[in-house]
Amino acid sequence: MTSDRTPLYKFLGPRYWLLWIALAKMRFISILPMAVGMATGRTLGRIMYRILPKRRYVAARNIELAYPEKSPAEQEQLVRDIFISLGLSVIETTWSWWASDRRVQSMQKVEGIEYLEQALARGKGVILLTGHFTTLELTGRMLCKGRPDVFAMYRRHRNPLFQEIMRRGRERSAPQIAKQDVREMIRVLKRGKAVWYAPDQAFRGKMSATADFFGISCPTNTATARMAKMTGATVVPFLSQRLPGSQGYLVKLLPPLEDFPGEDIEQDTQRVNDLIESWIREVPDQYLWVHRRFKPEEEGMESPYKVNPHKKRK
């Protein structure tokens, strides 16, 4: 789990001044009315679409691969919507880190919490299975806040100041476990606690298997099934969605996966992929399409992303 906090005075040097200014702006945004914040996020998303050509290319290529049935115009519009969602996620992050409990509660709609309660009552741990949706920062707080028995995974940021601010913001909601610290995750599950986990990014190595995702064969993390088998933990899927307009956010827990894990690790992994894909198809613009999900199965194989990322889009 996370270590003791680093005092913020250690980050007062000139190298951090620009980031402090950006964080101050984020902190200010967190107090704006929801409608103003959402409008700001959409504008930010349009700007990101223009100034992040590499990410724009990856998102466009992913959509070409995942939705070949869509026309070029439809694919282009979906990419634009994805960046709008990314811009909104920045605003949602400010709410997750700094907004009051009362304000966050006014935005949330949580369904199926009884599935988590029943699974925890077994005393063998719970894997809260989800995917990398742009709403995850805020909806993660909605799910975890007030529940010391629910832990969250995190990936360290390269900038130590941002890492410290991010960790402090997230620790308001849940204890944190470093993504690389698999042993700690296993220990937490064996103590009968819950850990939310998203295994849906490209992953090669001993803990991977080849599975279809949107009809494309790609390397996939098998850790969900392996950890469930090792610990006896129940796997409770949950999805999160940004609702239309200013209706807020849905956090929906689903019934535990039955007969999971099974005898075949590849079938288990495919089952997880199929589940996450079904959620994405409901809200495709809210998925984190800017990462290279369809990497080849082995190093050295031709990548579907091997195109000039700076090529101008029409």
N, C-alpha and C positions, 0 to 999 in steps of 0.2 A: 504494500500500500504506500501511499504518498508519505514523504518524510516531512520533518518540521518545515515551517514556512521560512522563506528567505526574506529578511527585512527589506522593505522597499527602498530604504536609503542607499542600499548598495547599487541601485540603478539610477543614480542622479547624474552620472557622467554625460558628456555631450553626445556620445554615441546613441543614447536613448531619448534624446530630446524630441525628435520627430515622432517617435512612437508614443511618448507621453502626450503630445498634442493630439494624436489620433485617438488615444484612449480617452482623453478628456472630451473629445467630440462624441465618442460612443456613449460615454456616461451621460452627456447632455441629451442625446437622442433617446436614452432610456426613459426620460421623464416626459417626453412628448405624448400627446394623446394618440391613441391607437391609430386613428384615421390618418393623422399627420405622419406617424411613423411608417405606415404601410405605403403612403404616397412617396415618402423619402426612399424607402426600399426599392420601389419600382424604378424610380429615377436612377438610383445607384446601379441597379441591374442593367439598365440600358447603357450606362457608362462603362460598366464592366465588359459588356458585349463588345464595345468598341476598342477598349484598351488592353484586352487580354486575348490576343490572336491565337496563342498556343492552346489555351483552354477552350476557346471557341472552336478551334479545329477538332480537338478531341471530342467535344460534345457533338459536333456535326457528324463526325465519322461514326461515333457510337449510334446515333440516330439512323444513319444510312444503313448500318448493319442490323440494328434491332427492328427497324420498321421499314423494310424494303417495299412494303405495299403502299406506303405514303408517297404522294407526288413530291417533287423537289420543293415546290412552294410550301407544302404542308410540313415537310421536314425542316425547312428554314424557319417557319413560324414556331415550330416546337423548340428549336434551338434558342430562339429569342425568348420564348416563355421560360425556358430553363434558366436563362440568365436573370430574368425578372425574379424567379424563385430564389436564385443565389443572392440577389440584392436584398430580398425580404429576409433571408436567413441571417444577414448581418444585423438587421434591426432586431430580429427575434433573439439573437445572441445577447444583445444589450439587455433585453428584458429578462432573459434567463439569468444573467449574472447580477443584475442590479435592481430589478423591479421588486416591489413588495410582494409578499405572499398573497395579500388580498387582491392585488391587481392580476397576478398570474392566475389565481383561482377564478377570477371573473372571465378569463379567456378560455378556460379548459372545459372539455367534456370527456370524462373518463368512463369507459364501459368495460364490463367484464372483469372488474377487480377481484371478483369472487374466485376466479380461476387461479390467481396468484395466491390468495389466502388459502385455498384448499391445497395447493401444491406445497406451500411453506409448512402447512400442518403435518405433512408427511415426515418432515425433519431430515430430508436427504438432499436439500438444495434445489435451486430452480435456475435454469438458464432462460433468461428473457430474450428470446430470439427476435431480432429485427434486422432492418437494412439501413443503408446509408442514405437516408432522406434528408433534404435540406432543413426540415423542421425538427430534426432530432435533438438539437441543443435545447430548445425550449420545451419540447414535449418530454424530453428526458427528465427535466426538472419537475414537470407536472406529474410524472409517474413516480419519481423517487422521493420528492419532498415529504418530510415527516415520516420516512420509513428507514430507520437505521439498519434494517435487515436487507436492504437493496443496495448493491454496489454497482459502480459504473466503470467501464474500461476507458482509458485515455491514451492518446499518443502524444509523446513529448514534442513540444515545439522547439525549433532551432533557436529562436530568440528567447533568452532566459527571462527577460522582463515580461514578454507576452505569456510565456509559460507560467510564470508566477501569478499573473492576473487571471489567466484562464483557470488555473487550478483553484484559486481562491473563490472564483465565481461558481465553479462546479461543486466545490465542497460545501457550498450552502445547501445543496440538495442531496448529495450522496457521497459516501466514502469512495475514493478512487483507487483503481488498480492499473498499473502500467500495462499496456497492451502486450508487451514482451514478457511480462511476469506471469507465465502460465502456471508456475508452481503456486503462486499466491492465489490465483483464481481457483485452482483445485482445492487448496486449503479452505477458502471461503465457502465453496460449495459443500465440502465435507462437513463444515460446521452448520449446515442447514440454512445458509443464507442464499439470497438471490443475486445474480449478476446479469446485467443486460449486455448483450453481445451481438455484434454485427459481423458475419463472416463473408460478406458478399463482394469483397474486392479481390482482384486477381491475385493469386497466390501460387507460387511454385515451390516445390521442395518435398521433403518426406511426408509432410502433413497435408498433401494435396492429392486431389484426384481429378480426372477429366470428367466434366459434366456439362450438359447443355444449358445455355442461358440465352433465351430468346432465339432458340434454334441453332446456336453457335457453340461448338465444342470449345471449352476453355478451361484452364486450370482453376480449381476451386478449393477453398479451405475445407478440410474435413473435421476441423476441431469440434464442431457442435456435437456430432455423433460420438467422437472419441471421448470427449469430456463427460458426456452423459453416461457412456458405458463405464468409464473409470470411477465415477462418483455415485451413480444411481440417481442423478439429478433429473427432475422433470423438466421437459422443454415446453415452455409456455410462449407461443408466438405473440407478438404485438405489433400493430401497425400504427403509424401516426400520419395525420393528414391536416393540411391547412384548409379550412372550410371557406366557402365563397364569401366575398365581401368582408364584413367585420364580424362574422359569426364565431370566430375563434378557432380552436384546434380540437381535433378528435384524437384521443388516445384509446385504442380499442384492443383489449386483450382477448385472445381467442382460446378455445379449449386446448388443453395440453395435447401434444402429438401422441397418438396411440401407437403402440408397438414400435417405439423409437427409443434407442437404436435397434435396428434389425440385425440380421446376420451378414448383410452386404454393405460395406462402408460406402461404396459407390452409389448404391441405390438410396441410402440415407442422404448422401450429399445432393443427389439429384432432387430428392424430395424437398430439401431446403431451398434449392434454387427455384424450383417450380412455385413454391409458396411465395418467395420474395418477388418473383416475376409477376405473379398474379396481383400483388399489391401495386407494383409499378404501373401496370396497365390501367389501373384505376386513376392514377394521378401521375402520368409520365413526366410532366414538367417539374414535379417535386422531388425527383430522384437525382442523386449526385452523379450526373452523367459526365462530369468534367474529368473523371479519372479513367485510365485506360483499362477498362474491364475486360476487353477481349484480347488480351495478350496471347501470343502463341503458347502452346503447351510446353515447349522446351526452348532454352536459350539457343540462339543461332537460327531458329526458324524465322521465316519472313513475317514481319509484323504487319497487321492490317492498318497500322498508323504510319507506315513508312511513306509519307507524302509530305511535301514542303508545307509546314504549318503556317508559313507567312504568305501563302498564296491568297490573293484577295478574293473575297466572297462577293458574288454579284448581289 
